[in-house]
Amino acid sequence: MSLPTKLTDFSLAEARDAVQAKKVSSKELTTAFVKAVADARPLNAFVTETPEKALEMAVASDVRIAHGEARPLEGLPLAIKDLFCTKGVKTTAGSKILGNFIPPYESTVSQNLWDAGAVMLGKTNMDEFAMGSSNETSHFGPVFNPWRARNSNANLVPGGSSGGSAAAVAGNLCLAATGTDTGGSIRQPAAVTGTVGIKPTYGRCSRFGIVAFASSLDQAGPMTRTVRDAALLLKHMASVDPKDSTSVDIPVPDYEATLEDGVKGLRVGIPKEYRIDNMPPEIEQLWQKGIEWLKAQGAEIVDVSLPHTKYALPTYYIVAPAEASSNLARYDGVRYGHRASGPKDIVDLYERSRAEGFGKEVQRRILIGTYVLSSGYYDAYYSRAQKLRTLILRDFTEAYKKCDVLLTPATPGPAFGVGEKTADPVEMYLNDVFTVTVNLAGLPGIAVPAGLTANGLPLGLQLIGKAFDEATLFKAARAIEIAAGFTAKPTEWWRAA
């Protein structure tokens, strides 16, 4: 295999093959990425950079390779979303309240990656506590999308909440990154940055050591440049875990092995409810193209209905804040995290620590969550939302009697300008309109880059699979990837910044 002109242009799978064939050392590869991360500080993609740790891990990997003891991801530099606890390395969840928190333990997902030989470049920026669709709620400032519209210098958002991971992958600052997805936080940023992002089935990856937002919705997943890379990374992120009772004890397939099996005979469902009012023509046309691409490769197209889709967004914005208000009760200034100075009494300590530590969006969701769980409103809101959630899952179960996967748009539009939607929370929440159903139903969903807008910004398509059938999802995603032939890259404007 020939080496790319720049080592940072490798895909994860290519880098794995080159390192294991000793065409390039992990130290050389890691050094190139450490420099790329430092050069890209204008993007604000990282909260914490760990160059010394990365080079130390890379040197240890080279020793293993020399001894013939290479593990599957040996020596490959990755970025970790700052929601995953990393032992001895600051973990902030994008919040002031955890601004100085150094975990004494490692999340299961990141531990799985280190056990497979991966190298850590640092922790990526994110919306505070994963609450946001644009990476503008971070205490550490917004992340900027590596992409800009043609003939424009305006900064765009990278999507959220895994915006730092998406920007790091799109800007070639790492081979791949971890993300988490509670209502679209992997798939939406992937779609607007021209990268691949999969939210696995709920329970496929352990949630132990991931700072909780909404426990029945959160799921970790990979963010990569190609579908093959996502298949490779998920294989090593996923596992059953005795420390997480919601992780499921079923074997993790070798997704890469069946990636090229094609979609001949695959039944692809097209849900009519995803044709929303005022859908931009570019999204509609791309969706149509996706249908034609799969059809041309031998898939059978089936029309299906998911009648409760229109209730998905309001259901999500009751369930998620309710769980958040409960999960975030532990941040009280007593044991760890931000503590208000000179409190008058314990109540003053709680109130001021939380008021000073949480940003506006997090406070908004805690208030919503506490309200819908409160006496007198619990039945009117929370109980009804849970019933609707059951109906949303039932819609998918019915649809899957007629098809194997669903094809939908990933986002209602391309990346928008920084500051463009911050004034209207509801308009911001609408960015998740195509993604939240998947979390409510606990199903796997993947976003694949499929085209560019007229002014050169990436757009993605989403595939939704049956529970624990990520293998079929990867095959269908690979078919889209082949047909789309998406090779566009952002211009590296940040190097001149």
C-alpha positions in Angstrom: 0.0 0.0 0.0 1.2 3.5 -0.8 1.3 6.1 2.0 -0.8 9.3 1.6 1.0 12.6 1.1 0.0 13.6 4.7 -0.2 10.9 7.4 -3.3 12.7 8.8 -5.1 11.8 5.5 -5.3 8.1 6.5 -8.6 6.5 7.2 -8.7 4.4 10.4 -8.6 1.1 8.5 -5.8 2.3 6.2 -3.7 3.5 9.2 -4.3 0.2 11.0 -3.0 -1.7 8.0 0.0 0.6 7.5 1.0 0.5 11.2 0.7 -3.3 11.4 2.7 -3.7 8.2 5.3 -1.4 9.7 5.0 1.0 6.8 4.6 3.8 9.4 5.2 3.8 13.2 2.6 4.8 15.7 5.0 7.5 16.9 5.2 9.1 13.5 1.5 8.9 13.0 0.7 10.2 16.5 3.2 13.1 16.1 1.5 14.1 12.9 -1.9 14.2 14.6 -0.6 16.0 17.7 0.7 18.7 15.4 -2.7 18.8 13.5 -4.6 19.2 16.8 -2.3 22.1 17.8 -2.6 23.8 14.4 -6.4 23.6 14.5 -6.9 25.4 17.8 -9.0 28.1 16.0 -11.7 25.3 15.6 -11.9 24.9 19.4 -12.5 21.2 18.9 -10.6 20.1 22.0 -11.2 21.0 25.6 -8.1 19.1 26.8 -5.1 18.0 24.6 -3.0 15.2 25.9 0.1 15.2 23.6 2.6 13.7 26.1 0.2 10.9 27.0 -0.4 10.3 23.3 3.3 10.0 22.5 3.9 7.8 25.5 1.1 5.4 24.4 2.4 5.5 20.8 5.9 4.5 21.8 4.5 1.6 23.9 2.5 0.5 20.9 5.6 0.5 18.7 7.3 -1.8 21.2 4.3 -4.2 21.1 4.3 -4.2 17.3 8.1 -4.9 17.2 7.5 -7.9 19.5 4.6 -9.2 17.3 2.0 -8.4 20.0 -0.1 -5.9 18.1 -3.7 -5.6 19.2 -6.5 -4.7 16.7 -6.3 -0.9 17.1 -2.6 -0.8 18.0 -1.1 2.6 17.9 -4.0 4.4 16.3 -4.7 8.0 17.6 -8.3 8.7 18.5 -10.1 11.7 20.1 -12.5 11.1 23.0 -15.7 13.2 23.7 -15.3 15.0 27.0 -18.3 13.0 28.3 -16.3 9.8 28.8 -14.5 9.7 32.1 -10.7 9.2 31.5 -8.7 8.2 34.6 -6.3 11.0 35.5 -7.4 13.2 32.6 -9.8 16.1 33.1 -13.4 15.4 32.2 -15.7 18.4 32.0 -18.9 17.4 30.1 -18.5 20.9 28.6 -19.6 22.4 31.9 -18.2 24.9 34.4 -19.6 22.7 37.2 -17.1 19.9 36.2 -14.4 22.3 35.1 -11.8 20.8 37.5 -13.0 17.2 37.7 -10.3 14.6 37.2 -11.9 11.1 37.3 -10.3 8.4 39.4 -11.6 5.7 37.0 -12.0 5.0 33.3 -15.2 4.7 31.3 -15.8 1.1 29.9 -15.9 2.3 26.3 -12.6 4.2 26.5 -11.0 1.3 28.5 -12.1 -1.1 25.7 -10.3 1.2 23.2 -7.1 1.4 25.2 -7.3 -2.4 25.7 -7.4 -2.7 21.8 -4.3 -0.6 21.6 -5.7 2.9 20.7 -3.9 6.1 21.5 -5.6 9.2 23.1 -5.0 12.6 21.5 -7.3 14.4 23.9 -10.9 15.2 25.0 -13.2 16.9 22.5 -15.5 19.9 23.2 -19.2 19.4 23.3 -22.5 21.0 24.3 -22.8 21.3 28.0 -23.9 17.9 29.4 -24.7 16.9 25.8 -27.6 19.3 25.8 -27.6 21.1 22.4 -27.6 20.7 18.6 -24.9 23.1 17.7 -22.0 22.9 20.2 -22.7 26.5 21.3 -23.8 25.7 24.9 -20.3 24.5 25.9 -18.7 26.5 28.8 -15.5 26.4 26.8 -17.0 28.3 23.8 -18.4 27.1 20.5 -16.7 24.7 18.2 -16.4 25.8 14.6 -17.3 23.5 11.7 -14.2 22.9 9.5 -16.5 23.5 6.5 -17.5 26.9 5.2 -19.9 27.8 2.5 -18.4 28.6 -0.9 -17.0 32.1 -1.1 -17.8 32.8 2.6 -15.7 33.3 5.7 -18.7 32.9 8.1 -18.2 30.4 10.9 -20.7 27.5 10.9 -21.7 25.2 13.7 -20.5 21.6 13.6 -23.8 20.2 15.0 -24.2 18.9 18.5 -23.7 17.7 21.1 -20.7 15.7 19.7 -19.5 18.8 17.7 -15.9 18.6 18.8 -15.6 15.0 17.8 -17.3 15.7 14.4 -15.0 18.7 13.8 -11.9 16.7 14.8 -12.8 13.9 12.4 -13.8 16.2 9.5 -10.7 18.4 10.0 -8.3 15.3 10.0 -7.3 16.0 13.6 -7.7 12.3 14.6 -8.3 9.0 12.8 -11.7 8.7 14.5 -13.5 9.9 17.6 -16.1 8.7 20.2 -19.4 10.4 20.5 -22.6 9.9 22.4 -26.2 10.2 21.0 -29.2 11.0 23.2 -31.5 12.5 20.5 -29.2 12.7 17.5 -25.9 13.9 19.0 -23.8 11.6 16.8 -25.8 11.5 13.6 -26.7 15.2 13.3 -23.1 16.5 13.7 -21.8 13.7 11.4 -24.3 14.8 8.7 -23.4 18.5 8.8 -19.6 17.8 8.8 -19.5 15.2 6.0 -18.5 12.3 8.3 -20.0 9.0 9.3 -21.7 8.6 12.7 -23.6 5.6 14.1 -25.8 5.4 17.2 -25.8 1.7 18.1 -28.8 -0.1 19.6 -29.4 0.9 23.2 -27.4 -1.5 25.3 -24.8 -2.3 22.7 -22.1 -0.1 24.4 -21.7 0.3 28.1 -22.7 3.6 29.7 -20.5 3.1 32.7 -18.2 6.1 33.1 -20.2 8.3 30.6 -21.5 11.4 32.3 -25.3 10.8 32.3 -27.7 13.1 30.5 -30.8 10.9 30.0 -30.1 7.3 31.0 -32.8 5.6 29.0 -31.7 7.4 25.8 -27.9 7.9 26.0 -25.7 5.6 23.8 -22.0 5.8 22.8 -20.9 5.4 19.2 -18.1 6.1 16.8 -17.6 9.1 14.5 -15.4 8.3 11.5 -14.4 9.3 8.0 -15.8 6.1 6.4 -18.4 3.4 7.0 -15.6 0.8 7.3 -13.9 2.8 10.0 -17.2 3.0 11.9 -17.7 -0.7 11.6 -14.1 -1.3 12.9 -14.4 1.1 15.8 -17.8 0.0 17.0 -16.5 -3.6 17.2 -14.0 -2.5 19.8 -16.2 0.0 21.7 -19.1 -2.4 22.2 -19.2 -4.9 25.0 -21.4 -6.3 27.8 -20.5 -4.8 31.2 -21.3 -5.9 34.7 -21.1 -2.3 35.8 -24.0 -1.3 33.5 -27.2 -3.3 33.9 -28.6 -1.9 30.6 -25.7 -3.3 28.5 -26.8 -6.4 26.7 -25.0 -9.7 26.7 -25.0 -10.7 23.1 -22.0 -11.2 20.8 -20.5 -8.2 19.0 -20.2 -9.3 15.3 -17.2 -8.6 13.1 -19.0 -5.8 11.2 -16.1 -5.3 8.9 -16.3 -8.9 7.6 -19.8 -8.5 6.1 -19.4 -4.8 5.0 -19.2 -5.5 1.3 -22.0 -8.1 1.1 -24.2 -5.6 -0.8 -27.9 -4.8 -0.5 -29.3 -7.2 -3.2 -32.7 -8.3 -1.9 -32.6 -5.9 1.1 -36.0 -4.3 1.8 -35.6 -0.6 2.4 -38.6 1.2 4.0 -39.4 4.8 3.2 -41.5 6.4 6.0 -44.0 8.9 4.6 -44.1 10.8 7.9 -40.5 12.0 7.3 -41.7 14.3 4.5 -42.1 17.3 6.7 -43.6 20.7 5.8 -41.1 23.2 4.3 -38.5 20.6 3.8 -35.7 22.2 1.8 -35.7 20.9 -1.9 -32.1 19.9 -1.5 -32.9 17.4 1.3 -35.9 16.0 -0.6 -33.8 15.5 -3.8 -31.0 13.9 -1.8 -33.4 11.5 -0.2 -34.8 10.6 -3.6 -31.2 10.0 -4.9 -30.6 7.7 -1.9 -33.7 5.6 -2.8 -32.4 5.3 -6.4 -28.9 4.4 -5.4 -30.1 1.5 -3.2 -32.6 0.4 -5.9 -29.8 0.4 -8.5 -27.8 -2.0 -6.2 -30.7 -4.5 -6.0 -32.6 -3.3 -2.9 -36.4 -3.4 -2.8 -38.0 -0.1 -1.9 -41.1 -0.3 0.3 -43.4 2.5 1.5 -44.0 2.3 5.3 -45.8 4.4 7.9 -44.6 5.5 11.3 -47.8 7.4 12.4 -46.6 8.6 15.8 -43.5 10.3 14.4 -45.2 13.7 14.8 -45.2 13.2 18.6 -41.5 12.2 18.8 -40.0 15.6 19.4 -42.4 16.7 22.2 -42.1 13.2 23.7 -38.3 13.5 23.7 -38.3 17.0 25.2 -40.3 15.6 28.1 -38.5 12.3 28.7 -34.9 13.6 28.2 -35.2 16.7 30.6 -37.1 14.6 33.2 -34.2 12.1 33.3 -31.6 15.0 33.2 -33.2 16.8 36.1 -32.8 13.6 38.1 -29.3 12.8 36.9 -28.0 16.3 37.4 -29.3 16.5 41.0 -25.9 15.0 42.1 -24.1 18.2 41.2 -24.6 20.1 44.4 -21.1 21.5 45.3 -20.6 18.9 48.1 -18.4 16.1 46.8 -16.9 17.2 43.5 -17.2 19.8 40.9 -17.8 23.5 41.3 -18.5 24.7 44.8 -19.8 28.2 45.6 -17.5 30.2 48.0 -18.6 31.3 51.4 -22.1 29.8 51.6 -24.4 30.9 54.4 -25.9 27.4 54.9 -26.4 24.1 53.0 -29.3 25.4 50.9 -27.3 28.5 49.9 -24.4 26.1 48.9 -26.7 24.0 46.7 -28.4 26.9 45.1 -25.4 29.0 44.3 -23.2 26.1 43.2 -25.8 25.0 40.7 -26.7 28.5 39.5 -23.0 29.3 39.0 -22.0 25.9 37.6 -24.8 25.2 35.0 -25.2 27.2 31.8 -28.6 28.5 30.5 -29.6 25.5 28.4 -28.8 23.0 31.1 -30.8 25.1 33.6 -33.7 25.3 31.1 -33.8 21.5 30.8 -33.5 20.9 34.5 -36.5 23.2 35.1 -38.5 21.6 32.3 -37.7 18.1 33.7 -38.5 19.0 37.3 -41.8 20.6 36.2 -42.9 17.5 34.2 -42.0 15.2 37.1 -43.8 17.4 39.7 -46.9 16.4 41.6 -50.0 17.3 39.5 -48.1 17.4 36.2 -46.5 13.9 36.2 -49.5 12.2 34.7 -50.3 15.0 32.3 -46.7 15.1 30.8 -44.3 12.4 31.9 -46.8 9.4 32.0 -48.2 10.4 28.6 -44.8 10.8 27.1 -43.9 7.3 28.2 -47.0 5.9 26.6 -46.2 7.7 23.4 -42.7 6.3 23.5 -44.2 2.8 23.5 -46.4 3.7 20.5 -43.3 5.1 18.6 -41.5 1.8 19.2 -44.6 -0.2 18.1 -44.6 1.8 14.8 -41.1 0.6 14.1 -41.9 -3.0 15.0 -44.8 -2.9 12.6 -42.7 -1.3 9.8 -40.0 -3.9 10.2 -42.5 -6.6 9.3 -42.3 -5.1 5.8 -38.7 -4.0 5.6 -35.2 -4.6 6.9 -33.9 -1.0 7.2 -35.4 2.5 6.9 -33.9 5.3 4.8 -34.6 9.0 5.9 -32.9 12.4 5.8 -30.4 12.9 8.7 -31.0 16.6 9.3 -33.5 19.3 8.1 -30.7 21.2 6.4 -26.9 21.8 6.3 -24.8 23.5 9.0 -26.1 26.9 10.0 -24.2 30.0 11.2 -22.9 30.3 14.7 -25.4 32.4 16.7 -28.1 31.9 14.1 -30.5 29.9 16.2 -29.4 30.5 19.8 -32.2 33.0 20.5 -35.0 30.4 19.8 -34.7 27.1 21.7 -37.6 25.6 19.8 -36.0 26.3 16.4 -32.8 24.7 17.7 -34.7 21.6 19.0 -36.2 21.1 15.5 -32.7 20.1 14.2 -33.3 16.7 15.9 -36.7 16.1 14.1 -35.3 13.1 12.1 -33.1 11.6 14.8 -35.0 11.5 18.1 -37.4 8.7 17.2 -34.4 6.3 17.0 -33.4 7.0 20.6 -36.9 6.8 21.9 -37.2 3.3 20.3 -33.7 2.3 21.3 -32.8 1.4 17.7 -29.5 1.8 15.8 -29.2 4.6 13.3 -26.3 5.8 11.0 -25.7 9.0 9.2 -23.7 8.8 5.9 -22.4 11.8 3.9 -24.3 11.7 0.6 -23.8 15.1 -1.1 -23.2 18.8 -1.1 -25.6 21.8 -1.1 -25.4 24.3 -4.0 -23.0 26.3 -1.9 -20.7 23.4 -1.0 -21.9 22.2 2.4 -22.2 18.5 3.3 -25.6 16.8 3.7 -26.2 13.3 5.0 -28.7 10.5 4.8 -29.8 8.4 7.7 -30.5 4.6 7.8 -32.4 3.1 10.8 -32.0 -0.6 11.6 -33.6 -3.3 13.7 -32.4 -3.7 17.3 -28.9 -5.2 17.4 -28.8 -5.5 13.6 -26.0 -3.0 13.1 -24.4 -5.4 10.6 -27.2 -4.8 8.1 -27.1 -1.1 8.7 -23.4 -1.0 7.9 -24.0 -2.9 4.6 -26.7 -0.5 3.5 -24.6 2.5 4.6 -21.6 1.1 2.6 -23.9 0.9 -0.5 -24.9 4.6 -0.1 -21.2 5.5 0.4 -20.2 3.7 -2.8 -23.0 5.3 -4.8 -22.5 8.8 -3.4 -18.8 8.7 -3.9 -18.4 11.6 -1.3 -14.8 12.7 -1.4 -15.1 16.4 -0.7 -13.0 17.9 2.0 -13.1 21.3 3.8 -10.4 23.8 2.9 -8.1 24.1 5.9 -8.9 27.8 6.6 -7.9 27.5 10.3 -4.3 27.0 9.4 -4.1 30.6 8.3 -6.1 31.8 11.3 
